[in-house]
Amino acid sequence: MADDKTTHFGFRTVESKDKAGMVAGVFHSVAAKYDLMNDLMSGGIHRLWKQFTIESSAVRPGQKVLDIAGGTGDLAAKFSRLVGSQGKVVLADINDSMLKVGREKLTNKGIVDNIEYVQANAECLPFPDNHFDCITIAFGLRNVTDKDAAIRSMLRVLKPGGRLLILEFSKPSSELLGKVYDRYSFDILPKMGKLVTNDEESYRYLAESIRMHPDQETLKGMMDEAGFVDTRYHNLTGGIVALHRGIKP
C-alpha cells in the first residue's frame, strides 16, 4: 500500500515526487500518435463516450469551461462551439507535448477566438476561486498523483452551481467482461502500442494505471468527501468507462 511519500505508477510503487515526471515521459512518447491510438484501442467508441460527456455538461453560450488533461482537444473543440464568441474554453494539460498537439489540431480546425491553452497541474490549478461554470477531465485523473487534491482544486475554481464531469476508465460491471477486458488490456494493447508507436512500455503503463484507478463507488465517495453534492455516475460500455458528475454547492 502506497503511503504519502509513495504512490503507484502502474503496478509499481514509486516516490510521489517522481510520478509526474514519469507520467510526462509516457505522454511525451505517445503524443504524436495519441488520436490514432485512441481510435484503434477503443474501436472509435471513445468518441461516443466524449459526446455523452458533452451532452451531460449542460454547457450554454457565454459560459467558461475548463478541460483538464485536455490533451489533443476533442472536448475543447466541442465546448468552443457550445460557448460561442461570448464564452471561453481553457484547455489545460500538465504535458507540453500534448498541449502543442492540441493547439495545432484546433488551430488547423479554425478554433482560435474563444480558447486558451494553459500548462497546469490538476492538483494546484492556477485559476481564481469560483471561476468556471463547468470542468471536465477525460481519461486524465488516473494519471494524477494526488487525486484528492486535484478534486479539491477543481471544486475551488468552479462557480457555485457549477459541475464537474470526470470521464475515466472504471470497473466492468460483469466478471466475464472484466476477464475479456483484462486479456485485451495486457496482451493486445501493449503489442498495438509497439506496432503503431514503437512504444510497448507506455501502453503497458496505461493498462496498469486503469487497474489502479478507484472504482465507481470509491471515486464517487472521493467527490463527496471533497465537498461536491448530487454526485452520481453513469456506466458506459458495461462499466469499462464511467462518467462521474458532481455539483459545487
C-alpha distance (Angstrom), angle and dihedral (degrees) to the residues before:
residue distance angle dihedral
M1 . . .
A2 3.80 . .
D3 3.81 117.2 .
D4 3.82 128.2 -158.1
K5 3.80 92.5 -76.2
T6 3.79 95.3 46.8
T7 3.77 133.2 47.3
H8 3.78 141.2 172.9
F9 3.78 124.2 -81.8
G10 3.76 98.5 -176.2
F11 3.80 104.5 -54.7
R12 3.82 93.3 -23.8
T13 3.79 124.9 93.9
V14 3.80 110.8 -132.1
E15 3.78 138.2 169.1
S16 3.82 109.3 -78.1
K17 3.80 90.6 -130.7
D18 3.82 90.6 57.7
K19 3.80 100.1 49.8
A20 3.82 99.3 81.2
G21 3.80 90.8 54.4
M22 3.80 92.0 47.6
V23 3.81 91.9 49.6
A24 3.81 88.6 47.6
G25 3.80 88.8 56.2
V26 3.80 90.5 54.2
F27 3.80 93.6 51.5
H28 3.82 95.1 42.1
S29 3.79 84.7 56.3
V30 3.82 97.8 48.0
A31 3.85 102.0 33.0
A32 3.81 97.9 97.8
K33 3.82 93.9 52.8
Y34 3.82 97.1 30.2
D35 3.82 97.6 112.9
L36 3.79 93.4 44.3
M37 3.80 92.0 49.8
N38 3.83 91.8 47.9
D39 3.79 89.7 56.2
L40 3.80 92.8 45.7
M41 3.82 96.0 44.3
S42 3.79 95.6 48.5
G43 3.78 100.2 29.9
G44 3.81 86.3 -118.7
I45 3.82 92.6 -60.1
H46 3.83 90.9 120.0
R47 3.81 86.1 76.5
L48 3.82 90.4 60.7
W49 3.83 91.5 47.2
K50 3.80 89.9 52.3
Q51 3.80 92.6 45.7
F52 3.82 89.4 53.1
T53 3.81 88.1 52.0
I54 3.80 91.5 51.8
E55 3.81 91.1 49.1
S56 3.82 90.9 49.2
S57 3.80 92.8 50.7
A58 3.84 96.7 75.4
V59 3.82 87.1 -151.1
R60 3.80 113.2 172.0
P61 3.82 136.3 -167.3
G62 3.80 113.9 -71.7
Q63 3.81 96.3 24.2
K64 3.81 129.3 126.8
V65 3.81 117.1 -121.8
L66 3.81 129.4 -172.6
D67 3.80 117.5 -159.0
I68 3.81 107.2 -166.2
A69 3.82 119.5 -159.3
G70 3.79 81.4 12.1
G71 3.78 91.7 166.8
T72 3.77 112.3 175.3
G73 3.79 94.7 2.6
D74 3.83 106.2 -107.2
L75 3.81 93.7 141.4
A76 3.80 95.2 34.2
A77 3.81 91.5 56.6
K78 3.81 91.6 54.8
F79 3.81 93.3 43.9
S80 3.81 90.0 50.5
R81 3.80 89.4 61.7
L82 3.82 92.7 44.8
V83 3.82 97.6 51.1
G84 3.80 94.1 42.9
S85 3.78 128.7 -166.2
Q86 3.82 94.1 -38.9
G87 3.82 93.2 51.9
K88 3.80 134.1 70.8
V89 3.79 134.5 -139.3
V90 3.80 121.4 -163.6
L91 3.80 115.2 -160.8
A92 3.81 106.0 -159.4
D93 3.79 127.4 -175.9
I94 3.79 132.5 161.4
N95 3.80 90.0 -141.5
D96 3.80 117.7 76.6
S97 3.82 93.3 -160.4
M98 3.81 90.8 58.5
L99 3.81 90.9 43.7
K100 3.82 91.2 53.6
V101 3.81 91.8 49.8
G102 3.82 90.1 48.6
R103 3.81 93.9 47.8
E104 3.81 92.4 48.8
K105 3.80 92.4 47.1
L106 3.82 95.1 49.6
T107 3.81 93.8 41.7
N108 3.81 89.0 53.3
K109 3.82 87.6 53.2
G110 3.80 89.4 54.0
I111 3.82 94.2 -110.2
V112 3.80 102.8 140.4
D113 3.80 112.7 115.7
N114 3.81 105.9 69.8
I115 3.80 103.3 26.7
E116 3.80 133.3 90.0
Y117 3.80 130.2 -171.6
V118 3.80 120.4 -141.8
Q119 3.79 128.7 177.6
A120 3.79 101.6 -140.8
N121 3.79 143.4 156.2
A122 3.82 111.8 -124.8
E123 3.83 90.5 -141.2
C124 3.83 92.8 64.6
L125 3.79 109.0 21.2
P126 3.85 113.2 -160.9
F127 3.82 95.8 -135.5
P128 3.82 134.4 103.6
D129 3.80 123.1 -96.1
N130 3.83 117.1 -88.9
H131 3.80 93.2 12.5
F132 3.83 110.4 129.3
D133 3.80 132.5 58.4
C134 3.80 93.1 -155.2
I135 3.82 136.7 13.5
T136 3.79 124.8 -165.5
I137 3.78 130.5 -174.0
A138 3.80 115.2 -177.4
F139 3.81 119.9 -169.6
G140 3.79 91.2 -22.5
L141 3.80 108.6 93.7
R142 3.80 94.4 75.6
N143 3.82 89.2 61.9
V144 3.82 93.6 53.7
T145 3.81 115.1 103.9
D146 3.82 98.0 -145.9
K147 3.80 105.6 30.1
D148 3.82 93.9 176.3
A149 3.81 91.1 55.3
A150 3.80 90.2 48.6
I151 3.81 93.2 51.4
R152 3.83 90.4 48.9
S153 3.81 90.0 48.8
M154 3.81 90.1 52.0
L155 3.81 90.6 49.9
R156 3.82 90.6 52.1
V157 3.82 95.7 54.3
L158 3.82 95.0 43.7
K159 3.79 119.3 94.5
P160 3.82 116.2 -118.9
G161 3.80 105.3 -84.1
G162 3.81 90.7 24.0
R163 3.77 120.0 130.8
L164 3.77 135.7 -130.1
L165 3.81 119.3 -151.1
I166 3.81 119.2 -167.0
L167 3.80 115.3 -170.4
E168 3.79 109.7 -171.9
F169 3.77 144.6 145.4
S170 3.78 109.5 -91.2
K171 3.80 143.4 167.6
P172 3.83 117.8 -50.0
S173 3.79 111.6 -120.7
S174 3.82 95.6 -135.6
E175 3.80 126.4 57.7
L176 3.80 92.1 -138.0
L177 3.81 92.7 52.2
G178 3.80 88.3 47.4
K179 3.82 91.6 55.7
V180 3.79 93.1 47.4
Y181 3.80 90.2 46.9
D182 3.83 91.8 49.8
R183 3.79 90.8 51.9
Y184 3.79 91.2 49.5
S185 3.82 94.0 45.3
F186 3.79 98.1 48.9
D187 3.81 103.0 30.2
I188 3.79 106.4 31.7
L189 3.82 106.6 24.3
P190 3.84 97.9 60.2
K191 3.83 90.3 46.5
M192 3.81 89.4 51.1
G193 3.79 88.8 50.9
K194 3.80 90.9 51.2
L195 3.80 91.9 49.1
V196 3.81 97.5 46.9
T197 3.82 103.9 29.7
N198 3.81 101.8 16.0
D199 3.81 86.3 -123.0
E200 3.78 115.7 112.0
E201 3.81 96.2 161.0
S202 3.81 96.9 58.7
Y203 3.79 91.2 54.5
R204 3.79 91.4 45.7
Y205 3.82 87.2 55.3
L206 3.82 91.3 48.8
A207 3.82 90.7 52.6
E208 3.81 91.2 48.3
S209 3.81 92.6 46.3
I210 3.81 89.5 56.9
R211 3.82 90.6 56.0
M212 3.81 92.1 49.1
H213 3.82 93.7 50.6
P214 3.83 117.4 104.3
D215 3.80 115.3 -95.2
Q216 3.80 122.9 -116.0
E217 3.81 98.9 -84.4
T218 3.81 93.7 41.8
L219 3.80 92.4 53.0
K220 3.80 91.2 46.2
G221 3.82 87.8 53.1
M222 3.81 90.9 50.7
M223 3.81 89.9 53.8
D224 3.82 90.8 48.6
E225 3.79 90.6 49.0
A226 3.82 91.4 51.2
G227 3.81 90.0 55.6
F228 3.80 105.5 -95.9
V229 3.80 118.1 141.3
D230 3.81 133.5 -153.7
T231 3.81 88.3 28.1
R232 3.77 116.5 177.9
Y233 3.78 140.3 151.3
H234 3.77 136.8 -143.8
N235 3.81 120.6 -151.5
L236 3.80 116.1 -135.0
T237 3.81 125.8 -164.3
G238 3.79 93.1 4.7
G239 3.80 94.9 -46.8
I240 3.82 94.7 -55.6
V241 3.80 82.0 121.9
A242 3.80 129.4 21.0
L243 3.79 131.4 -166.7
H244 3.81 112.1 -145.9
R245 3.81 120.4 -164.7
G246 3.78 130.8 -169.4
I247 3.81 135.2 171.0
K248 3.82 126.5 -139.1
P249 3.84 107.2 -126.7
